[in-house]
Structures are given as C-alpha cells and as structure tokens.
C-alpha cells in the first residue's frame, strides 16, 4: 500500500520533535512491512488543503494523519467525503479517536501497529452534515473551550493547565438552557446545563471515549441543571470515568436525534470534536454505520521498535 502522511507540525508532540528524523524513521517502518510512505509535514494553516490533496490522490491507498484530536477530526471528515482510508497517528493531548481505534499512544509503537494493520470500517457521525468522530456538545463544554481559547499557553503542559483553569471558571457560573430533543419516540422539552452527542456510546473507567465504534448508534447525554458544587463533583467523576452513575446525567442510544434550541442566543456556540462552531437553532445528528474506512492497528507484536526520533526534545 502507498500511504501519504500528513503531519501537523504545530500540533501536540510534533512541536518539540526533530521532524526530519521522525519522518525518515516512519518511512523505514512502513518499508519494512512492504509499504511506501510519503511524508508531508505542514503548518496548521495548510493542514486542510494538504489533507484534501492527499485524500484525492489516486496513487494513495490511505492517509496517515498525525496530530491532535482537531487534526484527526479534520482528516476523518475529509477521508469520509473522499471514501479514502484513514490511519491515525496520535500526537495530541487526549487522542480520543486513536484510543477508540486501539492505536498505541506511543508514536513508534503506533507506526509499527499501523504499518502491520488492515483496512476496515467504523462509524462516523454528522451534525447538520458536518462529520465528527468523537462528540458534538452544547452548554458547559462550549463555555469551557471558549474560556480556554482565550487563555495563553505555549506548550502541551500549558494547554493542560489552561484547561484546568477553564474548568474552574466554567464551573463557577453554571448555565441553564432549554432544548427540544426529538427521536423516533417523539419530542421532549428539557432544561439542561450540558448536552453531548457522541459517535457510539462513551465507555467508563477512563476519560470519555467510545470503546466500540461500530455499533451504529449515537450516545446522547443530558446533564440536568445543578448547583456549582455538584457540577464540580461531576467534573471530578468525569476525570475518574465513573460519571454515568450520577443521578442528574441521562444516557440513551439512538441512530439519529434532532436538537432544537428555541431561545438560542446569537452568540451561542457548540463544540464539535474540540472545535468551537456557531450553534444553529436546529441541529440534526445521525450516525453513518461503517461509513469511515480506517486502518485498524495490528497489536499482536510484543516488542515494537523504538527510535530516538520519537523522543521529545
């Protein structure tokens, strides 16, 4: 197979790496498994255009996207539109879709597993036609991302500290909004502090990500209004992965769902795979079962290779 690797040099781990050494090592890993890999290291402003070129290249069998969750989400949407297979190289902070796919989080191990992997299909979701691989959310999460984006940070650790500060600020002022939730069972009107719709059901015992992404369902989570102290305890439960037991959090599984926000403010925002977007008054979400072709990692090899190029400078 011929892979085109598109690596976001401004994202996550790649910021502090010797990228020429890393790409040379990656090319050797793929060559050892009988593949060819063409690496393209780009800045964030050129990322989408390069992903589009790679996904439309008739010589390519798969796009190897490297970066954080934003990079991977963009690559997934583009590959979905082109019918191209996506390989995920996790170089971000959370690496949520990589976790769902079972890709090792250490870069050398990830390259090895991908090079020995096979092409399969998993689910992808859309919100008003826009693809996402992890989650669409409204309310608390969008406020948190909005606050964090206004803070200054220069490194991965700085981003993590900014996220903690943003959590504290967001929790200090719980918001409440009205939403109409429509499924095949009918429409109900609810008050909520947060709503999240995920690509398949989120797992427990770890940071929220779907452990299985081929069941053909959306997970719909509604957080009822609660005092700031209770909301802080819920945030702590999220960190430990035991939040589903909270009495003010509901979960359901559907193939599609409509969300209508009758009192939406003009400035209201939503988050889709970590990116802030304007919130539309009506949002229709659906799952596309087996809609995304991906390279599923092979994990049976006991001792993946290591290379100095993968070390953080």
C-alpha positions in Angstrom: 0.0 0.0 0.0 1.0 3.6 -0.6 0.4 5.9 2.3 0.5 9.7 2.3 1.4 11.0 5.7 0.2 14.5 6.6 1.7 15.7 9.9 0.6 18.9 11.7 4.0 20.2 12.9 2.2 22.8 15.1 0.2 20.1 17.0 1.0 18.4 20.2 4.1 16.2 20.4 5.3 17.2 17.0 6.1 20.8 18.2 9.2 19.6 20.1 10.4 16.8 17.8 13.0 16.5 15.1 10.6 16.1 12.3 13.1 15.1 9.5 14.4 12.3 11.8 10.9 11.2 12.7 9.7 11.1 9.1 12.8 9.1 8.0 12.1 6.6 10.7 8.4 6.4 9.8 9.3 5.7 6.2 11.6 2.8 7.3 8.9 1.3 9.4 6.5 1.2 6.5 9.1 0.0 4.1 9.9 -2.9 6.4 6.2 -4.0 6.1 6.2 -3.7 2.3 4.5 -0.3 2.1 5.6 3.1 0.8 5.0 6.2 2.9 5.3 9.8 1.6 5.5 12.2 4.4 4.3 15.8 4.2 4.9 18.0 7.3 2.7 21.1 7.2 1.8 24.1 9.4 -1.6 24.3 10.8 -2.9 26.9 8.3 -2.0 24.5 5.4 -3.4 21.4 7.1 -6.8 21.1 5.5 -5.6 21.8 2.0 -2.9 19.2 2.3 -5.3 16.6 3.7 -7.7 17.3 0.8 -4.8 16.8 -1.7 -3.8 13.6 -0.1 -7.3 12.2 0.1 -7.9 12.9 -3.5 -4.6 11.5 -4.7 -5.3 8.4 -6.9 -1.9 7.0 -6.1 -2.8 6.8 -2.3 -4.4 3.9 -0.6 -4.6 5.6 2.8 -3.9 8.9 4.5 -1.8 8.8 7.7 -2.9 11.8 9.7 -0.6 12.9 12.6 -1.6 15.4 15.2 -4.1 16.1 18.0 -7.8 15.5 18.0 -8.6 18.5 15.9 -6.2 17.3 13.1 -7.6 13.8 13.3 -11.2 15.0 13.1 -10.4 17.2 10.1 -8.7 14.2 8.4 -11.6 11.9 9.2 -14.2 14.3 7.7 -12.1 14.7 4.5 -11.4 11.0 4.2 -15.2 10.3 4.7 -16.0 12.6 1.9 -13.5 11.1 -0.5 -14.0 7.4 0.5 -10.3 7.3 1.5 -9.0 5.1 4.3 -7.6 7.0 7.3 -4.7 5.9 9.5 -4.5 7.7 12.9 -1.1 8.7 14.3 -1.8 10.1 17.8 0.3 13.2 18.6 -2.0 15.2 20.7 -3.1 15.6 24.4 -6.2 13.3 24.6 -6.0 11.3 21.3 -9.6 10.2 21.8 -10.3 8.7 18.4 -7.0 6.9 18.5 -8.0 5.4 21.8 -11.3 4.2 20.3 -9.4 2.5 17.4 -6.9 0.9 19.8 -3.9 2.7 18.3 -0.9 2.7 20.8 -0.3 6.2 22.1 3.5 6.0 21.9 4.4 7.1 18.4 6.9 4.4 17.5 4.5 1.7 18.6 1.7 3.4 16.7 3.7 3.5 13.5 4.5 -0.2 13.9 0.9 -1.2 14.6 -0.5 0.8 11.7 2.1 -0.5 9.2 1.0 -4.0 10.1 -2.7 -3.1 10.2 -5.6 -3.9 7.9 -8.3 -1.7 6.4 -11.7 -1.9 7.9 -14.7 0.3 8.5 -16.1 2.1 11.6 -18.9 4.5 12.3 -18.8 8.3 11.8 -21.5 10.8 12.8 -22.6 14.1 11.3 -24.2 17.3 12.8 -26.2 19.1 10.1 -24.0 17.3 7.6 -20.7 18.1 9.3 -18.7 14.9 10.2 -17.4 14.2 13.6 -15.7 11.1 15.1 -15.9 11.9 18.8 -18.6 14.3 20.1 -20.9 17.2 19.4 -21.7 19.2 22.6 -23.5 22.3 23.8 -23.5 24.1 27.1 -20.8 23.6 29.7 -18.2 22.1 27.3 -18.6 25.0 24.8 -18.2 27.5 27.7 -15.1 25.7 28.8 -13.5 25.6 25.4 -14.4 29.3 24.8 -12.6 30.3 28.1 -9.6 28.1 27.4 -9.1 29.5 23.9 -9.0 33.0 25.5 -6.1 31.9 27.7 -2.4 31.9 26.6 -0.3 28.8 26.5 2.8 27.7 24.6 3.1 24.0 25.3 1.2 20.8 25.8 1.6 21.2 29.6 0.5 24.9 29.3 -2.6 23.7 27.4 -3.4 21.3 30.2 -3.0 23.9 32.9 -5.2 26.3 30.8 -7.8 23.6 30.5 -7.9 23.2 34.3 -8.2 26.9 34.8 -11.0 27.0 32.2 -12.8 24.2 34.1 -12.7 26.2 37.3 -14.1 29.3 35.6 -16.8 27.4 33.7 -18.0 25.6 36.8 -18.2 28.8 38.8 -21.1 30.0 36.7 -23.3 27.1 35.8 -25.6 27.9 32.8 -29.1 26.6 32.1 -30.7 26.4 28.6 -33.8 24.9 27.0 -33.6 22.2 24.4 -36.1 20.2 22.5 -34.9 16.6 21.9 -36.5 14.7 19.0 -36.1 11.0 18.4 -38.2 8.3 16.8 -40.0 8.1 20.1 -41.2 11.7 20.0 -40.1 15.1 21.2 -39.4 16.2 24.8 -38.5 19.7 26.1 -35.8 19.8 28.7 -33.7 22.2 30.7 -30.0 21.3 30.8 -26.6 22.5 31.7 -24.9 20.4 29.1 -25.8 18.1 26.2 -23.3 15.8 24.4 -23.9 13.5 21.4 -21.1 11.0 20.8 -20.1 8.7 18.0 -21.2 5.5 19.7 -21.6 5.1 23.4 -18.9 6.5 25.7 -17.1 4.0 27.9 -16.4 4.1 31.7 -13.3 3.8 33.8 -11.3 6.3 31.8 -11.5 9.7 30.1 -14.7 9.7 28.0 -14.3 8.0 24.6 -16.1 5.2 22.9 -14.6 1.8 23.4 -16.5 0.3 20.4 -17.2 2.4 17.3 -19.0 0.1 15.0 -22.4 -0.4 16.7 -24.2 2.1 14.6 -25.6 4.3 17.4 -25.2 7.8 18.9 -24.8 8.3 22.6 -27.0 11.2 23.8 -26.1 12.6 27.2 -28.1 15.3 29.0 -26.8 16.9 32.2 -29.6 18.5 34.2 -29.1 21.8 36.0 -27.4 21.5 39.3 -25.5 23.8 41.8 -21.9 24.6 41.2 -20.6 22.3 43.9 -22.5 19.3 42.4 -21.2 20.2 39.0 -17.7 20.3 40.3 -18.1 16.8 41.7 -19.5 15.6 38.3 -16.4 17.1 36.6 -14.2 15.1 39.0 -16.3 11.9 38.2 -15.6 12.5 34.5 -11.8 12.5 35.2 -12.2 9.2 37.0 -14.6 7.7 34.5 -17.5 7.0 36.8 -19.8 9.8 35.8 -22.6 7.6 34.4 -23.8 6.8 37.9 -24.6 10.5 38.6 -28.4 10.8 39.1 -28.6 14.0 37.0 -26.9 12.6 33.9 -29.1 10.7 31.5 -27.9 8.4 28.6 -29.7 7.0 25.6 -28.8 5.3 22.4 -30.3 6.4 19.0 -29.5 6.3 15.3 -30.4 9.9 14.9 -31.6 12.8 17.0 -32.7 16.4 16.5 -31.8 19.2 18.9 -33.7 22.4 18.8 -32.8 25.5 20.9 -35.8 27.7 21.0 -34.1 30.5 23.0 -30.7 30.3 21.4 -28.6 33.5 21.7 -27.0 34.8 18.6 -23.6 34.4 20.2 -24.2 30.8 21.3 -21.5 28.2 20.4 -21.3 24.5 20.2 -18.2 22.2 20.2 -17.6 19.5 17.6 -14.6 17.3 18.2 -13.0 20.1 20.3 -13.6 23.0 17.8 -15.9 25.8 18.6 -18.6 26.5 16.0 -21.7 28.7 15.9 -24.7 26.9 17.4 -27.6 26.7 14.9 -31.2 26.8 16.2 -31.8 23.3 14.8 -29.1 20.6 14.8 -29.8 17.2 13.2 -27.4 14.5 14.2 -27.1 11.0 12.7 -24.8 8.0 12.6 -23.3 6.7 9.4 -22.7 3.0 10.3 -19.5 1.7 8.8 -19.2 4.9 6.9 -15.5 5.6 7.5 -12.7 3.4 6.2 -9.8 3.2 8.6 -6.5 1.3 9.1 -7.1 -0.9 12.1 -3.9 -1.4 14.1 -2.3 -4.8 14.5 -1.3 -5.2 18.1 0.0 -8.8 18.4 3.7 -7.9 18.1 5.2 -8.0 21.5 8.2 -5.6 21.1 7.5 -2.6 18.8 10.6 -0.8 17.6 11.9 2.4 19.2 13.8 5.2 17.7 15.5 8.4 19.2 13.5 10.5 16.7 10.3 9.8 18.7 11.8 11.4 21.8 10.6 14.8 22.9 13.4 17.4 22.7 
